Amino acid sequence: MQSVFYQTFLSEQDKNILLIGGGGKSALINKLAADAKSCNKLTVIASLFPLAAPYESSTLISKDPVLMRKQLAGELAKYKTVFIGKKLDKNYILPFTKTELEKIVWNNPADHFFIEADNTRGRSLSGFEKVDPLLPFKIHSVINVLGADVINQRRNENWTLSRNRLLLQDSFMTPQNLASMYLAHPKLVKIRKRCSSQIFFLNKVENLLVENLAIQLTKKLRLGGIEKVVMGSIYNSTLLQLK
């Protein structure tokens, strides 16, 4: 039986999935991959930055992306979930370039191809500044992971290095302000033009401010039914899709 996570986030059409944001992105990828495996789905996971090599899944390393694509079928048949990269360096998987990744994405045998596109180290607001949405291949779905730290970041570099006028204000940042800032961000606008669906996942919802942010996003995402807001926790199966 399909798990609630698989049913909520993935469909048969979601092959290339971009994940951005902070506060549980890597954990969500692992959760979705495990759920996909339980449904007999094949998953490939890549990153656009160095990624810690997992212990529980197969890791396929090759400097030749065309050769790797040929090797993937055998690895997926054995393990169903495969992390890929160009090189291993001190237990870190070094990433392919965007052009190299395109050669692997093309005609690969997986049901789902997850791409972790930014390295925020748990800081939700730096995601858009680090991700490059202009990948050379089709993205079918984008999942924005916003953790409970999304508002409590005034003392770290996400705020101090930002040029966004809302983040530079001394006044308290409201969920409504944050929702407006996310939806107006130039990179999110570009991402919207590239993909068929957009999901905002509000993780760690024991934080009341995150719950209020989910409500504000839901109010603002009346844009033709391709966006949705999901609220819940990676560490249990309690998910609520807001409408």
N, C-alpha and C positions, 0 to 999 in steps of 0.2 A: 504494500500500500504506500502511495506517495506521502511524503511527510508534508507538514504544513509549510515548511520553508520552501521546499521545491515548488509546491503549488502556488505559493504567493509570489515568488520572484521570477520563476522561469516558465517558459512555454517552449513548444517544439520549434518555434521560429527564432528563438533567442540563441543564435549560435555564437556570435561575437559580442561579448559583454564587457563594457568598460566600467571599472569601479574607481571612484574618486572619493575624497573626503577623509575623515579621521574619526577615531573613536570606535574601532571595531571592524575595519575593512578587511584585514587579513583573516580575522576569525570568521567573518561572514563568508569569505571565499571558501575556507575550509569546511564550514558547515554546509554550504550549498553543494560543494563537491561530494561530501559524504552522503548527502541526501540523494544526489543524482546517481551515485554509485548504487545505492540501495534500490533505485528504480531501474537499474541495469543501463544507465546512461554513461557515455564516455566523456571525460572532461580533461582538457588541457589547460594548464595554468602558466601564465607568463607574467613578467613584470617589466616596466620601463626603467627600473632602478635596481641596484643589487638587493637581493632577497635572501633571507636566511633559508638554508636548505632544510626541508621538512624531514622528519624521521619516519613518518607513517605512510609516505607515498613514494612512488618511484620518481627519480630525478634523471632526466635524459639530457646529456651534455654533448654538444657538437658545435664546432665553429662553422660548419657548412649547413645552412638552413635547408637547402634542397635535400641533402642526405638525411637530415633530421626528419623532414616530412615523410620520407620513405620508411624511417625506423619507427615512426609513431604508431603505425597500425599494430605492429608486434607488441610494443610496450603497453598500448591501451588494451589489447586482448588479454594480457596477463594481469594488469593492475587496475584498469578502468580510469584511474586518476594519475596524470603524469605532469610533473613540473618540468619546465624546459628552460634552458639557458645556454649561453655560449661557452662559459668556463666556470669552474669551481675555484674559489679563492678563499681559503680559511673558512669553509662551511658556508660561504655566501655564493649564490648563483648570480653570475654576472649576465646582464641582459643583452639581447640582440638590439640592433638599431631598428628604427621603424621600417626601413626598407627591407631589412633581413626578415623581420617579423611578418611582413606581407607575404613573403615566399612560403612561410610556414602556414599562415592562415589559409592561403589559397588551396582549395581541394584537400584539406586535412580531414582525417577520418573521425574526428570527435563530434559528439552531439553539441557540446558547449565549449567555448574557448574564452576563459576568463583572463582579462588583462588588468592587472593592478597598475594604475596609471600615475599615481603620485605617492610620494613618501612624506607623510605629514607627521609621523611619529605621534599619532593620537590627537593631533590638533586640527580640528575640523576646518577652521577658516583658512588654512594655508593651502588647501587642496586645489582651488581654482588657479592659484598663482603658479603652481608647479606642473599641472597637467597640460599637455599639448593636445587639444582635441582634433587637430588636423592630421589624423592618421591616414595613411594612403589606402585603407581598405574600409569596407562597410562595417559600421557598428550598429548592431540591431537593438541594443538596449544599454542604457547608462544607469548605474545605481550610485546615488550620492549618499554616502554614509555620514550621518551627523551624530556624533556622540554627545554624552552628557556634559562634556567640557565646552560645548559650542559657545556658551556665553561667558564662562568663567576663565577667560584667557587674557585679561587686560594686562597681566604682568609678564607675558612672554613675547617673543619676537613676532608672532603673528600680528599683534596689534602695533607694536612699536615700529615695525618696518613697513607697515601697510601705507599705501597712498590713498586708500579709500576714505572719503571724508567722514562717513559714518563711524568707522573704526577709530578715527582720530578725535572724535568728540569726547569731552570729559563726562558728559551726562550719561545716565544709565542707558544701556542698549536694550531696547524692548524686543520681544519676539517678532512684533510686526515690522520693526526696522530691519531685523535680520532677514526675515522672509523677503522683504523688498530688495535687500542688498543681494541676496543669492540670485533671485530671479532676474535682476537687471545686470548681473555680471557679464561683461562682454564674452568671456570664454564659455559661459553657460549658453549664451545666445548662439554661439557657433556650434556647440554640441547639439543643441536642439535641432539645428538644421541638418545634422549628420545622422541622426538615429531615429528609429521608429517609436521608441518608448523611453520614458524618463521616470525613474523611481527615486523618491527621497525616503531613505530609511532612517528613522529617528531611533537610535539605539540607546539603551540604558534609561528607560523612560521613568525610572524612579525620581528623576530630576523634573520638578514641576515646570521649570522654564523650558525644557525640551518638549514637554507635552504641549505647552502653549505655543511653541514654535510650530509644532505639527499642525495645530489648529489653524494658525495663520497661513501656513503654506497651502493647506487644503482649500481655504477660502480663495486664495489667489490663483490656484491652478485649474481654473475653469476654461481650459484652452483646447477643447476638442476631444478630450478623453484619452490622450496619449500619455498624460502624466498621472501619477498617483503618489500618495503618501502612505507609508507603512510605518507603524509604531510598534515597538516591542523590544525584546532582548535576545541577543544571540545565544545566551546561556540557558534559555528555556524556549519552549515552543509557543509562548503566548504572543501572538501577533494580532494586530488590529489594523485593517486597511481602512483608512479614513476616506469618506466620500463627500 
